[in-house]
Amino acid sequence: MEQYHISIYSNFEEFWRYNVVVMASVKRDGEEIQRLKAKDEVAPAGAELLNPPLGYDANRIIKLDSEPATELTLYIYTSAHLPTHVVHRRYTAL
């Protein structure tokens, strides 16, 4: 049985526009033994940033480490805090 070591990162130039929440259910022989959660928030929802915030690390990495297990279910949630005019411009043509 091995530990899971999860690292999430992106080289997407505008990754600063997204908050990320990662959750995991860790099981051993079918029984849940651990729940993990990591949150990486760049700005509050609705912040409508036009540029990366001061001090933003473009090399951000979200990490989770589990206990020894036989199964892991991983959930990754992203939420954008795009300015309203950008959302309208990008998605009205869909």
C-alpha positions as CSV (number, residue, x, y, z in Angstrom):
1,M,0.0,0.0,0.0
2,E,1.3,3.4,-1.0
3,Q,0.7,7.0,0.0
4,Y,-0.8,9.3,-2.6
5,H,1.1,12.5,-3.3
6,I,-1.0,14.9,-5.4
7,S,0.4,18.1,-6.9
8,I,-1.8,20.4,-9.0
9,Y,-0.3,23.3,-11.0
10,S,-0.9,25.0,-14.3
11,N,1.2,26.9,-16.8
12,F,-1.9,28.6,-18.1
13,E,-1.0,32.3,-18.3
14,E,-4.2,33.5,-16.7
15,F,-4.4,30.9,-14.0
16,W,-4.4,33.8,-11.5
17,R,-8.0,34.4,-12.5
18,Y,-9.1,31.2,-10.7
19,N,-9.5,30.0,-7.2
20,V,-9.0,26.2,-6.7
21,V,-10.4,23.8,-4.2
22,V,-9.2,20.2,-4.2
23,M,-10.9,17.5,-2.1
24,A,-10.2,13.8,-1.8
25,S,-11.7,10.7,-0.3
26,V,-9.0,8.2,0.7
27,K,-10.0,4.5,1.1
28,R,-8.3,1.4,2.3
29,D,-10.0,-1.9,1.2
30,G,-13.3,0.0,0.4
31,E,-13.6,1.9,3.7
32,E,-13.0,5.6,3.8
33,I,-10.1,6.4,6.2
34,Q,-9.4,10.0,5.4
35,R,-10.8,13.1,3.7
36,L,-8.4,15.7,2.4
37,K,-9.0,19.3,1.4
38,A,-6.8,22.1,0.0
39,K,-7.9,25.6,-1.0
40,D,-5.9,28.1,-3.0
41,E,-7.7,31.4,-3.2
42,V,-6.2,34.2,-5.3
43,A,-9.1,36.6,-4.6
44,P,-12.6,36.5,-3.2
45,A,-15.4,35.5,-5.5
46,G,-16.6,38.5,-7.5
47,A,-13.3,40.4,-7.1
48,E,-13.3,41.2,-10.8
49,L,-9.5,41.6,-10.9
50,L,-8.0,43.1,-14.1
51,N,-4.4,42.1,-13.3
52,P,-2.8,39.5,-11.0
53,P,-2.8,40.7,-7.4
54,L,0.3,42.1,-5.9
55,G,2.5,39.2,-4.6
56,Y,0.8,36.5,-6.8
57,D,3.1,33.5,-7.3
58,A,2.7,32.3,-10.9
59,N,4.3,29.0,-9.9
60,R,1.6,28.2,-7.3
61,I,1.2,24.5,-6.5
62,I,-1.6,22.9,-4.5
63,K,-0.5,19.7,-2.7
64,L,-2.2,16.9,-0.9
65,D,-0.6,13.9,0.8
66,S,-2.6,10.9,2.0
67,E,-2.2,8.0,4.4
68,P,-1.3,4.7,2.9
69,A,-4.4,3.6,0.9
70,T,-5.7,1.4,-1.9
71,E,-8.1,4.0,-3.5
72,L,-8.3,7.8,-3.9
73,T,-11.2,9.8,-5.4
74,L,-10.1,13.3,-6.3
75,Y,-12.4,16.3,-6.9
76,I,-11.0,19.5,-8.4
77,Y,-13.2,22.7,-8.4
78,T,-12.2,25.9,-10.0
79,S,-14.1,29.2,-9.8
80,A,-13.2,32.2,-11.9
81,H,-13.3,35.8,-10.7
82,L,-13.4,37.4,-14.2
83,P,-14.5,40.9,-14.6
84,T,-18.1,41.0,-15.9
85,H,-17.2,42.7,-19.2
86,V,-14.6,40.0,-19.9
87,V,-17.1,37.2,-19.3
88,H,-19.7,38.9,-21.5
89,R,-17.2,39.5,-24.3
90,R,-15.7,36.0,-24.3
91,Y,-18.9,34.0,-24.0
92,T,-21.7,35.8,-25.8
93,A,-20.6,34.3,-29.1
94,L,-21.1,30.7,-27.9
